[in-house]
Amino acid sequence: MAKLHKPSKGAVPTMEEASNNLGDIPERIKPMSFKLPESFNKEFKQFALDQGISLTELLKRSFHHYKKSV
């Protein structure tokens, strides 16, 4: 029976090399669950679409803007 050749994975990286590979670890994502009137939901989604941003980005920007105003 022929032996299969497994390619070497290379040397184990140093701690510094491994740290540089990680970069920024993204923040965990947690879903929010709340209900909105249908008309507001539609307007919110349309505005995000018109601006070319995601609903999440619109919510984040709205929240940051509100925080600055109070």
ChimeraX attribute file (.defattr): number of C-alpha atoms within 10 A of each C-alpha:
attribute: neighborCount
match mode: 1-to-1
recipient: residues
	/A:1	3
	/A:2	4
	/A:3	5
	/A:4	6
	/A:5	6
	/A:6	6
	/A:7	6
	/A:8	6
	/A:9	6
	/A:10	6
	/A:11	6
	/A:12	8
	/A:13	10
	/A:14	8
	/A:15	9
	/A:16	8
	/A:17	10
	/A:18	11
	/A:19	11
	/A:20	9
	/A:21	10
	/A:22	8
	/A:23	8
	/A:24	8
	/A:25	6
	/A:26	6
	/A:27	6
	/A:28	5
	/A:29	6
	/A:30	6
	/A:31	5
	/A:32	6
	/A:33	5
	/A:34	5
	/A:35	7
	/A:36	8
	/A:37	7
	/A:38	9
	/A:39	8
	/A:40	10
	/A:41	12
	/A:42	11
	/A:43	11
	/A:44	15
	/A:45	15
	/A:46	13
	/A:47	15
	/A:48	16
	/A:49	13
	/A:50	9
	/A:51	10
	/A:52	11
	/A:53	12
	/A:54	13
	/A:55	15
	/A:56	10
	/A:57	12
	/A:58	18
	/A:59	13
	/A:60	12
	/A:61	12
	/A:62	11
	/A:63	12
	/A:64	11
	/A:65	11
	/A:66	10
	/A:67	9
	/A:68	7
	/A:69	7
	/A:70	5
